[in-house]
Amino acid sequence: MSALPLRPCPTPFWLRNGHLQTFLASSGFRARGANPMLEAARDVILEAGDGIRLLGSHSRHPGAVPKGLVVLLHGWEGSIGSTYMLCTGRALYRRGYEVFRLNFRDHGRSHHLNRGIFYAVLLDEVFEAVTQVAAAAAGLNVFLAGFSLGGNFALRIARRCETHPIPNLRQVVAVSAALDPEVSTARADRHPLIRRYFLKKWRRSLAIKQQLFPDLYDVSDILRLQTLREITDALLERYSQYPSARVYFQAYTLTGDALQSIAVPTALLTAQDDPIIPVRDYHELRANELTRVVVEPHGGHNGFLEGPRLRSRYETWLADMFDGYGAVRP
């Protein structure tokens, strides 16, 4: 099944700025109001192998037969409580889907669960968590959607399904996925507001980790560094086995023909005006027949907002796409 295109709807002129779209995408204003997904949410700790534990939140439909289950993966230094996760989950829940929002290691309220720190290359534990969630939903169609770094994880999961299939995973969607993390890090560093936003969140996260595990981590000097790349270099040198940031970034780069082995119907959504993700990476992809790429002129990073209520177009797009598979129950 191929992905549906976004519904034709010109972006209002006052939202045709990629930076504005990017910052509004994370605005708490968008998540205001009733959210039945949150009312039904229950925390779940998943054992993801090798003693790793990941925190998620599952919103079931009590007493109803759901259309399916959607697993949502947040972006770097986001969490299951990020605005785009709350808004997307709410829209899908209202359309009849169960929603499982998964935190990566050291994101959200999960720093205490693991002694090791988060790296974006840690696919095994995320794949295992998604596999467990899908297995627990036996009889339901399962869908996976990731945002930014979460989109990168979603694409790697779709690729791994070639050798380790998840039987009821029907569709994968990557929104504003980082395909070349080294370039995206450099672009984020070039924009003062974006750099400041991520630095603030990353420094807070690292400080929490140091406070929880003072026998393992002393990042006091690293917290004083002024760019994302400098902190990346310092952390990798001190606490990883990677000889350089370039080798590290390359381990989860998805450019060129990296998606040739995608084994699940997959849709990628990006915007020409994304200030973090260069659109040329998408134009140069050599993907297989299961993969569809949608490039919108406006949308920024994780935005695609339309109208004064600042709803994202992908909220409806995802539900429409998933509806095409029909509900399944044993």
Long-range contacts (C-beta under 8 A, 24 or more apart in sequence): 1-170, 1-171, 1-265, 1-324, 1-325, 2-265, 2-292, 3-171, 3-173, 3-265, 3-267, 3-292, 3-294, 3-321, 4-317, 4-320, 4-321, 4-324, 5-294, 6-269, 6-294, 6-296, 6-304, 6-313, 6-314, 6-317, 7-313, 7-316, 7-317, 7-320, 9-306, 9-313, 11-297, 11-298, 11-299, 11-305, 11-306, 12-306, 12-307, 15-298, 15-305, 15-306, 16-273, 16-298, 17-273, 17-300, 18-271, 18-273, 18-274, 18-275, 18-298, 18-299, 18-300, 18-301, 18-303, 19-191, 19-193, 19-194, 19-275, 19-300, 20-300, 21-271, 21-273, 21-298, 21-299, 21-300, 21-301, 21-303, 21-304, 21-305, 22-194, 22-274, 22-275, 22-276, 22-300, 22-301, 22-302, 22-303, 23-193, 24-300, 24-303, 24-305, 24-310, 25-83, 25-84, 25-300, 25-301, 25-302, 25-303, 25-305, 25-312, 26-78, 26-82, 26-83, 26-84, 26-302, 27-83, 27-310, 28-83, 29-310, 30-83, 30-87, 30-305, 30-310, 30-311, 31-83, 31-86, 31-87, 31-90, 35-86, 35-89, 35-90, 36-90, 36-93, 36-94, 37-86, 37-89, 37-90, 37-92, 37-93, 37-94, 37-99, 38-86, 38-90, 40-93, 41-101, 44-100, 45-113, 46-102, 46-128, 46-129, 46-132, 46-133, 48-124, 48-125, 48-126, 48-128, 48-129, 48-132, 49-124, 49-125, 49-128, 50-125, 51-114, 52-105, 52-114, 52-116, 52-125, 53-110, 53-113, 53-114, 54-102, 54-103, 54-104, 54-105, 54-110, 54-113, 54-125, 54-126, 54-129, 55-80, 55-103, 55-108, 55-109, 55-110, 55-113, 56-80, 56-100, 56-101, 56-102, 56-103, 56-129, 56-133, 57-100, 57-101, 58-98, 58-99, 58-100, 58-133, 59-89, 59-93, 59-98, 59-99, 59-100, 59-101, 60-98, 61-93, 61-96, 61-98, 64-96, 65-327, 65-329, 66-96, 66-97, 66-98, 66-140, 66-327, 67-95, 67-96, 67-97, 67-141, 67-322, 67-323, 67-327, 68-97, 68-98, 68-140, 68-141, 68-142, 68-143, 68-170, 68-322, 68-325, 68-327, 68-328, 69-97, 69-98, 69-99, 69-100, 69-133, 69-134, 69-137, 69-140, 69-141, 69-142, 69-143, 70-97, 70-98, 70-99, 70-100, 70-142, 70-143, 70-144, 70-145, 70-318, 70-322, 71-100, 71-101, 71-102, 71-130, 71-133, 71-134, 71-142, 71-143, 71-144, 71-145, 72-99, 72-100, 72-101, 72-102, 72-145, 72-146, 72-147, 72-150, 73-102, 73-104, 73-126, 73-144, 73-145, 73-146, 73-147, 73-150, 73-151, 73-153, 73-154, 74-101, 74-102, 74-103, 74-104, 74-107, 74-146, 74-147, 74-148, 74-149, 74-150, 75-147, 75-148, 75-149, 75-150, 75-151, 75-176, 75-302, 76-120, 76-148, 76-149, 76-178, 76-198, 77-107, 77-198, 77-201, 77-202, 77-205, 78-107, 78-147, 78-148, 78-150, 79-103, 79-107, 79-108, 79-109, 80-108, 81-108, 82-147, 84-147, 84-302, 84-312, 85-147, 87-311, 87-312, 87-315, 88-145, 88-312, 88-314, 88-315, 88-318, 91-311, 91-315, 91-316, 91-318, 91-319, 92-315, 92-318, 92-319, 92-322, 95-319, 95-323, 96-327, 97-143, 97-319, 97-322, 98-137, 98-140, 100-133, 102-126, 102-129, 102-130, 102-133, 104-149, 104-150, 104-153, 106-205, 106-209, 107-205, 111-205, 111-208, 111-209, 111-212, 112-212, 115-213, 115-216, 117-206, 117-209, 117-217, 117-235, 117-239, 119-240, 119-248, 120-149, 120-152, 120-153, 120-181, 120-252, 121-248, 121-251, 121-252, 123-153, 123-156, 123-157, 123-160, 123-252, 126-153, 126-157, 127-156, 127-157, 127-160, 127-164, 130-157, 130-166, 130-169, 131-164, 131-166, 134-166, 134-167, 134-168, 134-169, 137-168, 138-168, 138-330, 139-168, 139-328, 139-329, 139-330, 140-168, 140-327, 140-328, 140-329, 141-168, 141-170, 141-322, 141-325, 141-326, 141-327, 141-328, 142-166, 142-168, 142-169, 142-170, 143-169, 143-170, 143-171, 143-172, 143-173, 143-318, 143-322, 144-169, 144-171, 144-172, 144-173, 145-172, 145-173, 145-174, 145-175, 145-318, 146-172, 146-173, 146-174, 146-175, 146-177, 147-175, 147-176, 147-302, 148-175, 148-176, 148-177, 148-178, 148-276, 148-277, 148-301, 148-302, 149-178, 149-181, 151-175, 151-176, 151-177, 151-178, 151-268, 152-177, 152-178, 152-179, 152-181, 152-252, 152-254, 155-254, 155-259, 155-262, 155-266, 155-268, 156-252, 156-254, 158-259, 158-262, 158-263, 158-264, 158-266, 159-258, 159-259, 159-261, 159-262, 159-263, 161-263, 161-264, 162-261, 162-262, 162-263, 165-263, 166-264, 168-328, 169-264, 170-264, 170-265, 170-322, 170-325, 171-264, 171-265, 171-266, 171-267, 171-321, 171-322, 171-325, 172-262, 172-264, 172-265, 172-266, 172-267, 173-266, 173-267, 173-268, 173-269, 173-314, 173-318, 173-321, 174-266, 174-267, 174-268, 174-269, 175-269, 175-270, 175-302, 175-304, 175-314, 176-269, 176-270, 176-271, 176-274, 176-276, 176-277, 176-299, 176-301, 176-302, 177-254, 177-268, 177-270, 177-277, 178-276, 178-277, 179-253, 179-254, 179-255, 179-258, 179-277, 179-281, 179-282, 179-285, 180-249, 180-253, 180-254, 180-255, 180-278, 180-281, 181-249, 181-252, 181-253, 182-245, 182-246, 182-249, 182-250, 182-253, 183-278, 183-281, 184-276, 184-277, 184-278, 185-228, 185-229, 185-232, 185-249, 186-229, 187-275, 187-276, 187-277, 187-278, 188-228, 188-276, 189-227, 189-228, 189-229, 191-275, 194-275, 194-276, 195-227, 195-228, 198-228, 199-226, 199-227, 199-228, 199-231, 202-228, 202-231, 206-231, 206-235, 255-281, 255-284, 255-285, 256-284, 256-285, 256-286, 257-286, 259-285, 259-286, 259-287, 259-288, 259-291, 260-286, 260-287, 260-288, 261-288, 262-287, 262-288, 262-290, 262-291, 263-290, 264-290, 265-290, 266-290, 266-291, 266-292, 267-291, 267-292, 267-293, 267-294, 267-321, 268-292, 268-293, 268-294, 269-294, 269-296, 269-299, 269-304, 269-314, 269-317, 270-294, 270-295, 270-296, 270-299, 271-295, 271-296, 271-297, 271-298, 271-299, 271-300, 271-301, 271-303, 271-304, 272-296, 272-297, 272-298, 273-297, 273-298, 273-299, 273-300, 274-299, 274-300, 274-301, 275-300, 275-301, 276-301, 277-301
